[in-house]
Protein backbone atom coordinates (compact mmCIF):
# COMPACT_ATOMS: atom_id res chain seq x y z
CA UNK A 1 0.00 0.00 0.00
CA UNK A 2 2.97 2.33 0.46
CA UNK A 3 3.57 4.68 -2.43
CA UNK A 4 7.05 6.08 -3.04
CA UNK A 5 5.75 8.93 -5.16
CA UNK A 6 2.19 9.86 -5.95
CA UNK A 7 1.46 10.69 -9.56
CA UNK A 8 -2.17 11.70 -9.19
CA UNK A 9 -5.49 10.07 -9.91
CA UNK A 10 -5.93 10.94 -13.58
CA UNK A 11 -5.95 7.95 -15.98
CA UNK A 12 -4.82 8.24 -19.56
CA UNK A 13 -8.24 8.42 -21.20
CA UNK A 14 -10.08 11.74 -21.14
CA UNK A 15 -13.62 10.56 -21.84
CA UNK A 16 -16.23 11.90 -19.41
CA UNK A 17 -17.29 9.38 -16.75
CA UNK A 18 -20.48 9.19 -14.74
CA UNK A 19 -20.28 10.16 -11.08
CA UNK A 20 -22.88 10.95 -8.46
CA UNK A 21 -23.20 13.74 -5.94
CA UNK A 22 -24.54 12.07 -2.82
CA UNK A 23 -26.39 13.50 0.17
CA UNK A 24 -26.51 13.21 3.07
CA UNK A 25 -22.79 12.68 3.10
CA UNK A 26 -22.84 10.37 6.12
CA UNK A 27 -24.63 7.73 4.03
CA UNK A 28 -22.30 7.99 1.01
CA UNK A 29 -20.03 5.04 1.84
CA UNK A 30 -16.31 4.97 2.56
CA UNK A 31 -14.84 6.52 -0.61
CA UNK A 32 -11.21 6.73 -1.74
CA UNK A 33 -8.79 6.62 1.21
CA UNK A 34 -6.28 8.70 -0.76
CA UNK A 35 -8.48 11.67 0.12
CA UNK A 36 -6.98 11.27 3.60
CA UNK A 37 -3.58 9.72 2.94
CA UNK A 38 -2.37 12.12 0.24
CA UNK A 39 -3.28 15.11 2.38
CA UNK A 40 -1.25 13.66 5.26
CA UNK A 41 1.72 13.00 2.99
CA UNK A 42 1.54 16.53 1.57
CA UNK A 43 1.35 17.87 5.14
CA UNK A 44 4.73 16.34 5.99
CA UNK A 45 3.53 13.21 7.79
CA UNK A 46 5.82 10.18 7.60
CA UNK A 47 4.52 7.22 5.61
CA UNK A 48 5.45 4.09 7.56
CA UNK A 49 3.31 1.71 5.50
CA UNK A 50 4.73 -1.55 4.24
CA UNK A 51 4.03 -2.79 0.73
CA UNK A 52 0.84 -4.81 0.72
CA UNK A 53 0.12 -4.01 4.35
CA UNK A 54 -1.98 -1.54 6.33
CA UNK A 55 -1.59 2.19 5.83
CA UNK A 56 0.43 3.85 8.63
CA UNK A 57 1.33 7.52 9.05
CA UNK A 58 3.22 9.21 11.89
CA UNK A 59 3.01 12.93 12.61
CA UNK A 60 6.23 14.91 12.12
CA UNK A 61 6.77 15.07 15.90
CA UNK A 62 5.83 11.36 16.29
CA UNK A 63 3.09 12.21 18.80
CA UNK A 64 0.21 10.82 16.67
CA UNK A 65 -0.13 7.69 14.55
CA UNK A 66 -2.87 7.13 11.96
CA UNK A 67 -3.53 3.69 10.54
CA UNK A 68 -5.97 2.19 8.07
CA UNK A 69 -6.34 -1.60 7.96
CA UNK A 70 -8.79 -3.12 5.45
CA UNK A 71 -7.56 -6.66 6.12
CA UNK A 72 -9.05 -7.23 9.57
CA UNK A 73 -12.58 -7.25 10.91
CA UNK A 74 -14.20 -4.84 11.35
CA UNK A 75 -11.20 -2.94 9.94
CA UNK A 76 -10.97 0.76 9.31
CA UNK A 77 -9.10 3.72 10.79
CA UNK A 78 -7.30 3.84 14.13
CA UNK A 79 -5.75 7.06 15.41
CA UNK A 80 -3.71 7.30 18.60
CA UNK A 81 -2.12 10.25 20.37
CA UNK A 82 0.63 9.95 22.94
CA UNK A 83 0.39 11.51 26.37
CA UNK A 84 2.02 14.94 26.63
CA UNK A 85 2.17 17.79 29.11
CA UNK A 86 -1.43 18.63 30.01
CA UNK A 87 -2.80 15.99 27.62
CA UNK A 88 -3.61 12.33 28.35
CA UNK A 89 -3.09 9.65 25.74
CA UNK A 90 -6.12 9.28 23.47
CA UNK A 91 -7.54 6.94 20.85
CA UNK A 92 -10.08 7.21 18.01
CA UNK A 93 -11.54 4.64 15.63
CA UNK A 94 -13.57 4.83 12.41
CA UNK A 95 -15.03 1.75 10.75
CA UNK A 96 -14.47 1.30 7.02
CA UNK A 97 -17.76 2.79 5.82
CA UNK A 98 -17.21 6.17 7.51
CA UNK A 99 -16.98 8.52 4.50
CA UNK A 100 -13.42 9.70 3.92
CA UNK A 101 -14.61 13.31 3.88
CA UNK A 102 -15.76 12.89 7.49
CA UNK A 103 -12.60 11.06 8.54
CA UNK A 104 -10.62 13.90 6.94
CA UNK A 105 -12.44 16.42 9.09
CA UNK A 106 -10.66 14.81 12.04
CA UNK A 107 -7.31 13.97 10.43
CA UNK A 108 -6.94 17.32 8.64
CA UNK A 109 -7.31 19.06 12.01
CA UNK A 110 -4.29 17.09 13.25
CA UNK A 111 -2.13 18.84 10.63
CA UNK A 112 -3.15 22.38 11.64
CA UNK A 113 -2.34 24.54 14.67
CA UNK A 114 -5.04 24.48 17.32
CA UNK A 115 -7.38 27.49 17.32
CA UNK A 116 -7.22 29.88 20.25
CA UNK A 117 -11.03 29.74 20.54
CA UNK A 118 -12.58 27.33 23.03
CA UNK A 119 -13.98 24.33 21.12
CA UNK A 120 -17.68 23.49 21.11
CA UNK A 121 -18.46 20.03 19.74
CA UNK A 122 -22.22 20.61 19.57
CA UNK A 123 -22.25 24.01 17.84
CA UNK A 124 -21.70 22.76 14.25
CA UNK A 125 -24.50 20.23 14.70
CA UNK A 126 -26.94 22.73 16.15
CA UNK A 127 -26.15 25.15 13.32
CA UNK A 128 -27.37 22.46 10.89
CA UNK A 129 -30.54 21.92 12.96
CA UNK A 130 -29.51 18.65 14.53
CA UNK A 131 -31.73 17.80 17.49
CA UNK A 132 -30.00 17.68 20.86
CA UNK A 133 -31.32 16.06 23.98
CA UNK A 134 -30.02 15.77 27.51
CA UNK A 135 -30.80 12.34 28.91
CA UNK A 136 -28.50 9.83 30.50
CA UNK A 137 -26.18 10.69 27.63
CA UNK A 138 -26.06 14.01 25.76
CA UNK A 139 -26.99 13.22 22.14
CA UNK A 140 -27.30 15.10 18.85
CA UNK A 141 -29.39 13.52 16.07
CA UNK A 142 -29.54 14.54 12.42
CA UNK A 143 -32.89 15.92 11.18
CA UNK A 144 -33.60 12.69 9.27
CA UNK A 145 -32.55 10.48 12.19
CA UNK A 146 -29.83 8.85 10.08
CA UNK A 147 -26.76 9.93 12.07
CA UNK A 148 -25.88 10.85 15.62
CA UNK A 149 -23.14 11.96 17.97
CA UNK A 150 -23.29 11.13 21.65
CA UNK A 151 -21.21 11.76 24.73
CA UNK A 152 -21.75 8.41 26.38
CA UNK A 153 -21.06 8.14 30.10
CA UNK A 154 -21.98 4.80 31.63
CA UNK A 155 -20.66 5.68 35.08
CA UNK A 156 -18.28 8.21 36.64
CA UNK A 157 -14.85 7.93 35.10
CA UNK A 158 -16.05 5.86 32.13
CA UNK A 159 -17.02 8.00 29.15
CA UNK A 160 -16.49 8.18 25.40
CA UNK A 161 -17.71 10.00 22.32
CA UNK A 162 -19.72 7.75 20.00
CA UNK A 163 -21.04 8.51 16.53
CA UNK A 164 -22.74 6.45 13.88
CA UNK A 165 -25.08 6.32 10.91
CA UNK A 166 -27.82 4.00 9.75
CA UNK A 167 -30.10 3.52 6.77
CA UNK A 168 -33.08 1.26 6.17
CA UNK A 169 -30.76 -1.77 6.23
CA UNK A 170 -29.40 -1.02 9.70
CA UNK A 171 -26.31 0.60 11.17
CA UNK A 172 -23.60 1.13 8.56
CA UNK A 173 -20.73 2.72 10.45
CA UNK A 174 -19.43 3.71 13.86
CA UNK A 175 -16.81 6.11 15.18
CA UNK A 176 -15.59 6.45 18.74
CA UNK A 177 -13.21 8.72 20.63
CA UNK A 178 -11.91 8.29 24.14
CA UNK A 179 -12.95 11.00 26.57
CA UNK A 180 -9.35 12.24 26.58
CA UNK A 181 -9.44 13.01 22.83
CA UNK A 182 -8.71 16.75 22.38
CA UNK A 183 -12.06 18.49 22.10
CA UNK A 184 -11.06 20.57 19.10
CA UNK A 185 -10.53 17.34 17.14
CA UNK A 186 -13.98 16.05 18.08
CA UNK A 187 -15.40 19.42 16.98
CA UNK A 188 -13.61 19.08 13.64
CA UNK A 189 -15.27 15.68 13.26
CA UNK A 190 -18.73 17.03 14.16
CA UNK A 191 -18.27 19.86 11.66
CA UNK A 192 -17.50 17.41 8.85
CA UNK A 193 -20.32 15.10 9.97
CA UNK A 194 -22.96 17.84 9.81
CA UNK A 195 -21.64 19.52 6.65
CA UNK A 196 -24.56 19.66 4.14
CA UNK A 197 -22.17 19.69 1.16
CA UNK A 198 -22.66 16.72 -1.16
CA UNK A 199 -19.78 14.29 -1.73
CA UNK A 200 -18.88 12.64 -5.02
CA UNK A 201 -18.80 8.90 -5.71
CA UNK A 202 -18.11 7.10 -8.99
CA UNK A 203 -20.68 4.88 -10.63
CA UNK A 204 -20.87 1.54 -8.87
CA UNK A 205 -19.79 2.98 -5.51
CA UNK A 206 -23.06 4.50 -4.32
CA UNK A 207 -24.61 2.49 -1.47
CA UNK A 208 -28.05 0.99 -2.20
CA UNK A 209 -30.38 3.05 -0.02
CA UNK A 210 -33.65 4.88 -0.48
CA UNK A 211 -32.50 7.42 2.12
CA UNK A 212 -29.86 9.03 -0.03
CA UNK A 213 -30.36 11.57 -2.79
CA UNK A 214 -28.12 11.53 -5.83
CA UNK A 215 -27.40 13.89 -8.70
CA UNK A 216 -25.79 12.39 -11.78
CA UNK A 217 -22.86 14.34 -13.23
CA UNK A 218 -20.41 13.70 -16.06
CA UNK A 219 -16.82 14.37 -15.05
CA UNK A 220 -13.71 14.23 -17.21
CA UNK A 221 -10.73 12.54 -15.55
CA UNK A 222 -8.60 15.69 -15.80
CA UNK A 223 -11.31 17.66 -13.97
CA UNK A 224 -11.50 15.09 -11.19
CA UNK A 225 -7.72 15.00 -10.93
CA UNK A 226 -7.54 18.80 -10.74
CA UNK A 227 -10.04 18.92 -7.87
CA UNK A 228 -8.21 16.20 -5.97
CA UNK A 229 -4.77 17.67 -6.53
CA UNK A 230 -5.96 21.13 -5.44
CA UNK A 231 -6.49 19.65 -1.97
CA UNK A 232 -2.96 18.23 -2.00
CA UNK A 233 -1.47 21.54 -3.17
CA UNK A 234 -3.30 23.37 -0.38
CA UNK A 235 -1.76 21.00 2.17
CA UNK A 236 1.72 21.52 0.73
CA UNK A 237 1.30 25.30 0.76
CA UNK A 238 0.13 25.31 4.37
CA UNK A 239 3.02 23.05 5.39
CA UNK A 240 5.54 25.27 3.61
CA UNK A 241 4.09 28.38 5.28
CA UNK A 242 4.29 26.82 8.75
CA UNK A 243 7.83 25.59 8.21
CA UNK A 244 8.90 28.94 6.77
CA UNK A 245 7.48 30.82 9.75
CA UNK A 246 9.13 28.43 12.20
CA UNK A 247 12.53 28.89 10.58
CA UNK A 248 12.42 32.70 10.21
CA UNK A 249 10.59 33.97 13.29
CA UNK A 250 12.85 35.96 15.64
CA UNK A 251 14.02 34.22 18.76
CA UNK A 252 13.15 35.76 22.10
CA UNK A 253 16.08 36.71 24.26
CA UNK A 254 16.11 35.80 27.91
CA UNK A 255 15.57 38.73 30.32
CA UNK A 256 19.17 38.46 31.60
CA UNK A 257 20.82 38.54 28.18
CA UNK A 258 21.10 42.31 27.66
CA UNK A 259 23.61 44.82 29.03
CA UNK A 260 20.96 46.56 31.17
CA UNK A 261 20.13 43.29 32.87
CA UNK A 262 23.83 42.70 33.53
CA UNK A 263 24.24 46.21 34.95
CA UNK A 264 21.26 45.66 37.20
CA UNK A 265 22.75 42.40 38.38
CA UNK A 266 26.02 44.18 39.36
CA UNK A 267 24.08 46.91 41.14
CA UNK A 268 22.32 44.33 43.34
CA UNK A 269 25.56 42.75 44.50
C-alpha positions, 0 to 999 in steps of 0.5 A: 500500500505504500507509495514512493511517489504519488502521480495523481489520480488521472488515468490516460483516457479523457472521456467523461465518466459518470459520477454521483453527488450524494447527500446526506454525506454520512450515508455515502459510503467509505470513498477513496482513502487517498483523500486522507492519505495524500493530504497527510503525505503533503502535510509532511507526515511520515509514511510508515506503511509496508508494501501490501500491508496496512496504511500507517502515518506518523506525525512529524513530531511522532506524537500521533499515529494514523492507521488504516487496515482493510484486512481485519474485521471490522477494519478501518481507521485507528488514530492514537495520540501519545500523552504529553504535558497537560494531555492524556493519551487518546484513541479514536476509531472509524469503521471502514464505511465512515466517508473519507470526507468525514474522517478527513475532518478529524485527520486534517485538524491534526495537521493544523495549529489548534485554534485559540477559541474554546472548542464546542463540539455541539455548535456545528451540529446545532447550526445544521438543525440537529436535534440535541437532547439531555438524557442519560447521555447528551446526544445530537441527532440529524434531522432525518434520524440517520446519524448521531453523535453522543457523549456516552457516560456509563458511570463516573470515570467511564465515558467516550464519544460515540457517533454512527449512521444507519439507513433502512438496512441497519447501522452502517458505520461507527466512530468512537473517541476516548474522553481524553481526545482533544475536544477541538478534534472532536469538533472538527469531526462534528463539523464534517459530519454535519456539513450539508455539502454533497460528496462525489462517488463514482458509478458503482460505488453509491450504497443501495439506499432509499434514504440518499439523494443523488445527482448524476454528473459527467466528469472528465478525468482531468477535472477530477484529478484537478479537484483532488490535486488542489487539496494536495497543493493546499496541504503543501502550501500550508506546510511550507508556510508553517515551516517557513514561519518556524525557521524565520521567526525571531528568537526571544532573548532571555531577560538576563541577556542584555547589558541593562540586565547585567548592569542591574545584576552588578548593582544588586551585589 
